[in-house]
Amino acid sequence: MKEDPSEWRSIEKSPMWSLPEENNNILPSLMLSFNNLPSTSLKQCFAYCAIFPKEVLIDQEDLINLWNAQGFLHCHSEGRNLTPEELGRKYVDILLSSSLLQAATRCSIDGDVTEYRMHYLVHDMALYISRHDWVIWKGVDKVGNPSGGRHLAIFPEDNDITSESPVEKMTWLWDLQTLHSTIRLPMDLLAHAKNLRVLKLAATGLKKVPPAIGRLSHLRYVDLSHNSIVMLPESITSLYHLQTFRLFSYKLRELPQKLYRLVNLRHLYLTSRSWCLPRGIERLTALQTLPMLELNNEGFGWEIGELGVLGDIHGLLSISGLEHVKSKGEAEKAGIHKKKGISELQLIWGWGRASNHLEVLDALQPSPNLKLLMITGYDGPNFPSWMKSMMTLVKLVLQDHSLIWCILNYYIAEAANNSLRLGNYHA
């Protein structure tokens, strides 16, 4: 991106090519790449990648949510109306083009890269740059500043911490902004880490979330995935500033009834099973990521009309239990066609039969930006007219339909007639 010869002469004459002897494990070319990143906030984002162990796959959404939790994504400084997530994706692209991140896995419906790796030499540089802020603990070995670090990561190779736990000797826990561990830690230490912004305790054998978590008022990001947690304490709804909550676990059975108090929540990640959320999700107007949602007719739980005010939903929207939607007007309140960020839509009817399937499906028309459409259990006489105009659709999945082959033949013919780029269909 440098077109002026004077910029290249400046790089040629940079003292970075003659690093001090004690820093020789950092390649000068890599350090120059870091120094030439276009903003201080982007440099902070890069250095924060030290939170991940070497060679681990880095999920793009997770990385951006961590950056946002630490306040690194200053959208106003860009002079454009970007969301933190949009700015984060821009930063990822810059790190990728600078070879500070490497593309690893393509998982999206369009084949876009969603996971990255950091070369071990680049990871060493991230640790070196952030050495005054990070403490990385690996068994008896530690990297960083143990007396004043703001971010703590514990990755013991033997996966065991005994009474000699390093955290028990730390008197600076109240300054921590990040606590990331891959093993079980004494939960009473949370009482001393009151300035935490990021709490990442995935797969640590945690069975119960201590109610004290509700007193960590600065938390923006919580990841408790892959633990045997059955219920969440109601105190977690006191985390007013919480932006991202991750709990991928098949053990979880119930969500707090006052979930609606988390008014700054942007991303809610739960295991891919249908969830009957408690009522009040219309108050979570900042939500962009939702789990798979389930409607019911038991007189409790969320209602489909509550989706109407959630205009920022991105990615996948999955709704099951559509047999409980009573009318076309009720379905229209969801305002699905206004949510331009939805790229994947799953609509699922259960065993309860109703005569309004076509009306409900017609009212759930998505925006023209849709890439994947999955319809399960639909029992209408035909499909609504809007399905003929899905110009960007890449994949169509139809399940459990008595007229499925007739409909498929009709739809494929329409796709051909309208030059749709339908590349994948599955029955």
LINDARA-V905053 format. One record per residue. N is the residue number from 1. SS is DSSP state (helix for helix, strand for strand, loop for the rest). PSI is psi as a letter, one per 30 degrees, with the letter a starting at -180 (999 if undefined). OMEGA is omega in radians with two decimals (* if undefined). Layout:
n=N ss=SS psi=PSI omega=OMEGA
n=N ss=SS psi=PSI omega=OMEGA
This chain:
n=1 ss=loop psi=g omega=3.13
n=2 ss=loop psi=j omega=-3.06
n=3 ss=loop psi=f omega=-3.12
n=4 ss=loop psi=k omega=3.14
n=5 ss=helix psi=e omega=-3.14
n=6 ss=helix psi=e omega=3.10
n=7 ss=helix psi=e omega=3.13
n=8 ss=helix psi=e omega=3.07
n=9 ss=helix psi=e omega=3.09
n=10 ss=helix psi=e omega=3.10
n=11 ss=helix psi=e omega=-3.13
n=12 ss=helix psi=e omega=-3.07
n=13 ss=loop psi=g omega=-3.09
n=14 ss=loop psi=k omega=3.06
n=15 ss=helix psi=f omega=-3.12
n=16 ss=helix psi=f omega=3.12
n=17 ss=helix psi=f omega=3.14
n=18 ss=helix psi=i omega=3.13
n=19 ss=loop psi=k omega=3.03
n=20 ss=loop psi=l omega=-3.03
n=21 ss=helix psi=e omega=-3.08
n=22 ss=helix psi=f omega=-3.13
n=23 ss=helix psi=g omega=-3.01
n=24 ss=loop psi=f omega=3.10
n=25 ss=loop psi=f omega=3.07
n=26 ss=loop psi=k omega=-3.13
n=27 ss=loop psi=k omega=3.13
n=28 ss=helix psi=e omega=-3.13
n=29 ss=helix psi=e omega=3.11
n=30 ss=helix psi=e omega=3.14
n=31 ss=helix psi=e omega=3.07
n=32 ss=helix psi=e omega=3.09
n=33 ss=helix psi=e omega=3.11
n=34 ss=helix psi=e omega=-3.10
n=35 ss=helix psi=f omega=-3.10
n=36 ss=loop psi=g omega=3.01
n=37 ss=loop psi=k omega=-2.90
n=38 ss=loop psi=f omega=-3.11
n=39 ss=loop psi=l omega=3.09
n=40 ss=helix psi=e omega=-3.12
n=41 ss=helix psi=e omega=3.08
n=42 ss=helix psi=e omega=3.08
n=43 ss=helix psi=e omega=3.07
n=44 ss=helix psi=e omega=3.14
n=45 ss=helix psi=e omega=3.14
n=46 ss=helix psi=e omega=-3.10
n=47 ss=helix psi=e omega=-3.11
n=48 ss=helix psi=f omega=3.10
n=49 ss=helix psi=f omega=3.06
n=50 ss=helix psi=f omega=3.12
n=51 ss=helix psi=f omega=-3.10
n=52 ss=loop psi=k omega=3.04
n=53 ss=loop psi=l omega=-3.14
n=54 ss=loop psi=k omega=3.02
n=55 ss=loop psi=g omega=3.13
n=56 ss=loop psi=l omega=3.05
n=57 ss=loop psi=k omega=-3.11
n=58 ss=strand psi=j omega=3.12
n=59 ss=strand psi=k omega=-3.05
n=60 ss=helix psi=e omega=-3.13
n=61 ss=helix psi=e omega=-3.14
n=62 ss=helix psi=e omega=-3.14
n=63 ss=helix psi=e omega=-3.13
n=64 ss=helix psi=e omega=3.11
n=65 ss=helix psi=e omega=3.08
n=66 ss=helix psi=e omega=3.09
n=67 ss=helix psi=e omega=-3.12
n=68 ss=helix psi=e omega=3.13
n=69 ss=helix psi=e omega=-3.14
n=70 ss=loop psi=f omega=3.10
n=71 ss=loop psi=g omega=-3.11
n=72 ss=loop psi=f omega=-3.02
n=73 ss=loop psi=i omega=-3.08
n=74 ss=loop psi=i omega=-3.04
n=75 ss=helix psi=e omega=-3.09
n=76 ss=helix psi=f omega=-3.11
n=77 ss=helix psi=f omega=-3.13
n=78 ss=helix psi=f omega=3.12
n=79 ss=loop psi=g omega=3.12
n=80 ss=loop psi=l omega=-3.09
n=81 ss=loop psi=i omega=-3.14
n=82 ss=loop psi=k omega=2.95
n=83 ss=loop psi=l omega=3.07
n=84 ss=helix psi=e omega=-3.13
n=85 ss=helix psi=e omega=3.11
n=86 ss=helix psi=e omega=3.09
n=87 ss=helix psi=e omega=3.11
n=88 ss=helix psi=e omega=3.11
n=89 ss=helix psi=e omega=3.07
n=90 ss=helix psi=e omega=3.12
n=91 ss=helix psi=e omega=3.11
n=92 ss=helix psi=e omega=3.13
n=93 ss=helix psi=e omega=3.14
n=94 ss=helix psi=e omega=3.11
n=95 ss=helix psi=e omega=3.11
n=96 ss=helix psi=e omega=-3.13
n=97 ss=helix psi=f omega=3.09
n=98 ss=loop psi=g omega=-3.12
n=99 ss=loop psi=g omega=3.05
n=100 ss=loop psi=f omega=2.92
n=101 ss=loop psi=l omega=3.11
n=102 ss=strand psi=k omega=3.09
n=103 ss=strand psi=k omega=-3.08
n=104 ss=strand psi=e omega=-3.00
n=105 ss=strand psi=k omega=3.05
n=106 ss=strand psi=j omega=-3.02
n=107 ss=loop psi=f omega=-3.06
n=108 ss=loop psi=l omega=-3.11
n=109 ss=loop psi=f omega=3.12
n=110 ss=loop psi=g omega=-3.13
n=111 ss=loop psi=g omega=3.10
n=112 ss=loop psi=l omega=3.10
n=113 ss=strand psi=k omega=3.11
n=114 ss=strand psi=f omega=3.12
n=115 ss=strand psi=k omega=-3.06
n=116 ss=strand psi=l omega=2.99
n=117 ss=strand psi=l omega=3.02
n=118 ss=loop psi=k omega=3.13
n=119 ss=loop psi=k omega=-3.04
n=120 ss=helix psi=f omega=3.07
n=121 ss=helix psi=e omega=3.09
n=122 ss=helix psi=e omega=3.09
n=123 ss=helix psi=e omega=3.08
n=124 ss=helix psi=e omega=3.13
n=125 ss=helix psi=e omega=3.10
n=126 ss=helix psi=e omega=3.09
n=127 ss=helix psi=e omega=-3.12
n=128 ss=helix psi=e omega=-3.11
n=129 ss=helix psi=e omega=-3.07
n=130 ss=loop psi=g omega=-3.01
n=131 ss=loop psi=f omega=-3.13
n=132 ss=loop psi=f omega=-3.10
n=133 ss=loop psi=f omega=-3.03
n=134 ss=strand psi=k omega=2.84
n=135 ss=strand psi=j omega=3.08
n=136 ss=strand psi=j omega=-3.05
n=137 ss=strand psi=j omega=3.09
n=138 ss=strand psi=j omega=-3.09
n=139 ss=loop psi=b omega=3.12
n=140 ss=loop psi=f omega=-3.13
n=141 ss=strand psi=k omega=3.08
n=142 ss=strand psi=k omega=3.11
n=143 ss=strand psi=k omega=3.06
n=144 ss=strand psi=a omega=-3.00
n=145 ss=loop psi=j omega=-3.05
n=146 ss=loop psi=f omega=-3.10
n=147 ss=loop psi=f omega=-3.10
n=148 ss=loop psi=g omega=-3.13
n=149 ss=loop psi=k omega=3.10
n=150 ss=loop psi=f omega=-3.10
n=151 ss=strand psi=k omega=-3.10
n=152 ss=strand psi=k omega=3.05
n=153 ss=strand psi=k omega=-3.10
n=154 ss=strand psi=j omega=-3.13
n=155 ss=loop psi=i omega=-3.13
n=156 ss=loop psi=k omega=-3.10
n=157 ss=loop psi=f omega=-3.13
n=158 ss=loop psi=g omega=3.08
n=159 ss=loop psi=h omega=-3.10
n=160 ss=loop psi=k omega=2.99
n=161 ss=loop psi=k omega=-3.11
n=162 ss=loop psi=a omega=3.12
n=163 ss=loop psi=f omega=3.10
n=164 ss=loop psi=g omega=-3.10
n=165 ss=loop psi=k omega=-3.11
n=166 ss=helix psi=e omega=-3.07
n=167 ss=helix psi=f omega=-3.11
n=168 ss=helix psi=f omega=-3.11
n=169 ss=helix psi=g omega=-3.08
n=170 ss=loop psi=k omega=3.13
n=171 ss=loop psi=g omega=-3.05
n=172 ss=loop psi=g omega=-3.10
n=173 ss=helix psi=f omega=-3.10
n=174 ss=helix psi=f omega=3.10
n=175 ss=helix psi=f omega=-3.07
n=176 ss=loop psi=k omega=2.99
n=177 ss=loop psi=f omega=3.13
n=178 ss=strand psi=k omega=2.97
n=179 ss=strand psi=j omega=-3.13
n=180 ss=strand psi=j omega=3.14
n=181 ss=strand psi=k omega=3.06
n=182 ss=loop psi=g omega=3.11
n=183 ss=loop psi=l omega=-3.10
n=184 ss=loop psi=k omega=3.11
n=185 ss=loop psi=l omega=3.04
n=186 ss=loop psi=k omega=-3.04
n=187 ss=helix psi=f omega=3.14
n=188 ss=helix psi=f omega=3.12
n=189 ss=helix psi=f omega=3.14
n=190 ss=helix psi=f omega=3.13
n=191 ss=helix psi=f omega=-3.11
n=192 ss=helix psi=f omega=-3.08
n=193 ss=loop psi=i omega=-2.96
n=194 ss=loop psi=f omega=3.13
n=195 ss=loop psi=g omega=-3.12
n=196 ss=loop psi=k omega=2.98
n=197 ss=loop psi=e omega=-3.10
n=198 ss=strand psi=k omega=3.06
n=199 ss=strand psi=j omega=-3.04
n=200 ss=strand psi=j omega=-3.08
n=201 ss=loop psi=h omega=-3.13
n=202 ss=loop psi=k omega=3.05
n=203 ss=loop psi=h omega=3.12
n=204 ss=loop psi=g omega=3.14
n=205 ss=loop psi=g omega=-3.12
n=206 ss=loop psi=k omega=-3.14
n=207 ss=loop psi=f omega=-3.09
n=208 ss=loop psi=k omega=3.10
n=209 ss=loop psi=k omega=-3.12
n=210 ss=loop psi=k omega=3.12
n=211 ss=helix psi=f omega=-3.13
n=212 ss=helix psi=f omega=3.14
n=213 ss=helix psi=f omega=3.14
n=214 ss=helix psi=f omega=3.13
n=215 ss=helix psi=f omega=3.10
n=216 ss=loop psi=i omega=-2.91
n=217 ss=loop psi=f omega=-3.11
n=218 ss=loop psi=f omega=-3.08
n=219 ss=loop psi=k omega=3.04
n=220 ss=loop psi=f omega=-3.01
n=221 ss=strand psi=k omega=3.09
n=222 ss=strand psi=k omega=3.07
n=223 ss=strand psi=j omega=3.13
n=224 ss=loop psi=g omega=-3.03
n=225 ss=loop psi=l omega=3.02
n=226 ss=loop psi=h omega=2.99
n=227 ss=loop psi=l omega=-3.10
n=228 ss=loop psi=h omega=-3.11
n=229 ss=loop psi=k omega=-3.11
n=230 ss=loop psi=e omega=-3.12
n=231 ss=strand psi=l omega=3.05
n=232 ss=loop psi=k omega=3.11
n=233 ss=loop psi=k omega=3.12
n=234 ss=helix psi=f omega=-3.11
n=235 ss=helix psi=f omega=-3.12
n=236 ss=helix psi=f omega=3.12
n=237 ss=helix psi=f omega=3.07
n=238 ss=helix psi=f omega=-3.10
n=239 ss=loop psi=i omega=-3.01
n=240 ss=loop psi=e omega=-3.06
n=241 ss=loop psi=f omega=-3.04
n=242 ss=loop psi=k omega=3.14
n=243 ss=loop psi=e omega=-3.06
n=244 ss=strand psi=k omega=3.06
n=245 ss=strand psi=k omega=-3.10
n=246 ss=strand psi=k omega=3.06
n=247 ss=strand psi=i omega=3.04
n=248 ss=loop psi=j omega=-3.10
n=249 ss=loop psi=k omega=3.11
n=250 ss=loop psi=f omega=3.12
n=251 ss=loop psi=f omega=-3.05
n=252 ss=loop psi=k omega=-3.07
n=253 ss=loop psi=f omega=-3.00
n=254 ss=strand psi=k omega=3.07
n=255 ss=loop psi=l omega=3.12
n=256 ss=loop psi=k omega=-3.11
n=257 ss=loop psi=f omega=-3.13
n=258 ss=loop psi=h omega=3.11
n=259 ss=helix psi=f omega=-3.10
n=260 ss=helix psi=f omega=3.13
n=261 ss=helix psi=f omega=-3.13
n=262 ss=loop psi=i omega=-2.94
n=263 ss=loop psi=f omega=3.10
n=264 ss=loop psi=g omega=-3.11
n=265 ss=loop psi=k omega=-3.13
n=266 ss=loop psi=e omega=-3.04
n=267 ss=strand psi=k omega=3.10
n=268 ss=strand psi=j omega=-3.11
n=269 ss=strand psi=j omega=3.07
n=270 ss=strand psi=l omega=-3.12
n=271 ss=loop psi=k omega=-3.05
n=272 ss=loop psi=i omega=2.94
n=273 ss=loop psi=l omega=-3.06
n=274 ss=loop psi=k omega=-3.13
n=275 ss=strand psi=k omega=2.98
n=276 ss=loop psi=j omega=-3.11
n=277 ss=loop psi=l omega=3.04
n=278 ss=loop psi=l omega=3.14
n=279 ss=loop psi=l omega=3.09
n=280 ss=loop psi=g omega=-3.09
n=281 ss=helix psi=f omega=3.09
n=282 ss=helix psi=f omega=3.09
n=283 ss=helix psi=f omega=-3.11
n=284 ss=loop psi=i omega=-2.98
n=285 ss=loop psi=f omega=3.13
n=286 ss=loop psi=f omega=-3.05
n=287 ss=loop psi=k omega=3.04
n=288 ss=loop psi=e omega=-3.10
n=289 ss=strand psi=k omega=3.12
n=290 ss=loop psi=l omega=3.01
n=291 ss=loop psi=a omega=3.05
n=292 ss=loop psi=k omega=-3.01
n=293 ss=strand psi=k omega=3.14
n=294 ss=strand psi=k omega=3.04
n=295 ss=loop psi=l omega=3.03
n=296 ss=loop psi=l omega=-3.14
n=297 ss=loop psi=g omega=-3.08
n=298 ss=loop psi=g omega=3.11
n=299 ss=loop psi=g omega=3.07
n=300 ss=loop psi=l omega=-3.13
n=301 ss=loop psi=l omega=-3.06
n=302 ss=loop psi=l omega=3.10
n=303 ss=loop psi=k omega=-3.00
n=304 ss=helix psi=f omega=3.12
n=305 ss=helix psi=f omega=3.14
n=306 ss=helix psi=f omega=3.10
n=307 ss=helix psi=f omega=-3.01
n=308 ss=helix psi=e omega=-3.07
n=309 ss=helix psi=f omega=-3.12
n=310 ss=loop psi=i omega=-3.02
n=311 ss=loop psi=f omega=-3.06
n=312 ss=loop psi=g omega=-3.12
n=313 ss=loop psi=k omega=-3.13
n=314 ss=loop psi=l omega=3.03
n=315 ss=strand psi=b omega=-3.04
n=316 ss=strand psi=k omega=2.92
n=317 ss=strand psi=k omega=-3.11
n=318 ss=strand psi=k omega=-3.14
n=319 ss=strand psi=k omega=3.04
n=320 ss=strand psi=l omega=-3.11
n=321 ss=loop psi=g omega=-3.09
n=322 ss=helix psi=f omega=3.06
n=323 ss=helix psi=f omega=3.14
n=324 ss=helix psi=f omega=3.09
n=325 ss=loop psi=k omega=-2.93
n=326 ss=loop psi=f omega=-3.04
n=327 ss=loop psi=l omega=3.08
n=328 ss=helix psi=e omega=3.12
n=329 ss=helix psi=e omega=3.11
n=330 ss=helix psi=e omega=3.13
n=331 ss=helix psi=e omega=-3.13
n=332 ss=helix psi=f omega=3.14
n=333 ss=loop psi=f omega=3.13
n=334 ss=loop psi=f omega=3.10
n=335 ss=loop psi=h omega=-3.08
n=336 ss=helix psi=e omega=-3.07
n=337 ss=helix psi=f omega=-3.14
n=338 ss=helix psi=f omega=-3.03
n=339 ss=loop psi=i omega=-3.01
n=340 ss=loop psi=f omega=3.14
n=341 ss=loop psi=f omega=-3.13
n=342 ss=strand psi=k omega=3.11
n=343 ss=strand psi=f omega=3.14
n=344 ss=strand psi=k omega=-3.10
n=345 ss=strand psi=k omega=3.07
n=346 ss=strand psi=k omega=-3.13
n=347 ss=strand psi=k omega=-2.96
n=348 ss=strand psi=k omega=3.00
n=349 ss=loop psi=k omega=3.11
n=350 ss=loop psi=a omega=-3.04
n=351 ss=loop psi=f omega=-3.13
n=352 ss=loop psi=j omega=-3.06
n=353 ss=loop psi=k omega=3.07
n=354 ss=loop psi=l omega=-3.09
n=355 ss=loop psi=g omega=-3.02
n=356 ss=loop psi=g omega=-3.09
n=357 ss=helix psi=e omega=-3.10
n=358 ss=helix psi=e omega=3.14
n=359 ss=helix psi=e omega=-3.12
n=360 ss=helix psi=e omega=3.14
n=361 ss=helix psi=e omega=3.11
n=362 ss=helix psi=e omega=-3.12
n=363 ss=helix psi=f omega=-3.13
n=364 ss=loop psi=g omega=3.13
n=365 ss=loop psi=k omega=3.12
n=366 ss=loop psi=l omega=3.06
n=367 ss=loop psi=l omega=-3.11
n=368 ss=loop psi=f omega=-3.09
n=369 ss=loop psi=g omega=-3.01
n=370 ss=loop psi=k omega=3.11
n=371 ss=loop psi=e omega=-3.12
n=372 ss=strand psi=k omega=3.06
n=373 ss=strand psi=k omega=3.12
n=374 ss=strand psi=k omega=3.13
n=375 ss=strand psi=k omega=-3.08
n=376 ss=strand psi=k omega=3.03
n=377 ss=loop psi=g omega=-3.12
n=378 ss=loop psi=k omega=-3.07
n=379 ss=loop psi=h omega=3.10
n=380 ss=loop psi=l omega=-3.11
n=381 ss=loop psi=f omega=3.08
n=382 ss=loop psi=a omega=-3.13
n=383 ss=loop psi=l omega=-3.14
n=384 ss=loop psi=l omega=-3.04
n=385 ss=helix psi=f omega=-3.08
n=386 ss=helix psi=f omega=-3.14
n=387 ss=helix psi=f omega=3.12
n=388 ss=helix psi=f omega=-3.01
n=389 ss=helix psi=g omega=3.14
n=390 ss=loop psi=i omega=-2.96
n=391 ss=loop psi=f omega=-3.08
n=392 ss=loop psi=g omega=-3.06
n=393 ss=loop psi=k omega=3.13
n=394 ss=loop psi=e omega=-3.07
n=395 ss=strand psi=k omega=3.10
n=396 ss=strand psi=k omega=3.12
n=397 ss=strand psi=k omega=3.09
n=398 ss=strand psi=k omega=-3.10
n=399 ss=strand psi=k omega=3.00
n=400 ss=loop psi=h omega=3.11
n=401 ss=loop psi=k omega=-3.07
n=402 ss=loop psi=f omega=-3.13
n=403 ss=loop psi=g omega=-2.90
n=404 ss=helix psi=e omega=-3.10
n=405 ss=helix psi=e omega=3.07
n=406 ss=helix psi=e omega=-3.13
n=407 ss=helix psi=e omega=-3.13
n=408 ss=helix psi=e omega=-3.14
n=409 ss=helix psi=e omega=3.12
n=410 ss=helix psi=e omega=-3.06
n=411 ss=helix psi=e omega=3.13
n=412 ss=helix psi=e omega=3.08
n=413 ss=helix psi=e omega=3.10
n=414 ss=helix psi=e omega=3.13
n=415 ss=helix psi=e omega=3.12
n=416 ss=helix psi=e omega=-3.12
n=417 ss=helix psi=e omega=-3.09
n=418 ss=loop psi=g omega=3.12
n=419 ss=loop psi=h omega=3.07
n=420 ss=loop psi=k omega=-3.11
n=421 ss=loop psi=h omega=3.08
n=422 ss=loop psi=j omega=-3.04
n=423 ss=loop psi=f omega=-3.02
n=424 ss=strand psi=k omega=3.02
n=425 ss=strand psi=k omega=-3.06
n=426 ss=strand psi=k omega=3.12
n=427 ss=loop psi=999 omega=*
